[in-house]
Amino acid sequence: MKELVEFLVKSLADHPEEVFLNEQEAEDTVLLELKISPEDLGKIIGKNGNTINAIRTVLQAAASSHKKRVKLEVVS
């Protein structure tokens, strides 16, 4: 799942070299913390959060096939 988020975010970002993703996994839950360049923040979040919510939806669909829950947070 980490690779999926990295691919999607790096495809959208102007500075893909500054995309860092930290993954923490519990029993059935995966927490992904996304750190990106401040210049790319607006692009990744999108208007009214539409872009980040679309990424989360794709991620949840991928996680459900593995019978896990996933949470994606953008941290500064």
VENQUI-V276581 format. One record per helix or strand of 2 or more residues. SS is the DSSP state (@ for helix, = for strand). FROM is the first residue (numbers start at 1). TO is the last residue. Records with the same first field share a line. If there is no record, write none. Layout:
SS->FROM-TO / FROM-TO
This chain:
@->2-12 / 16-18 / 41-45 / 47-65
=->20-25 / 29-35 / 69-75
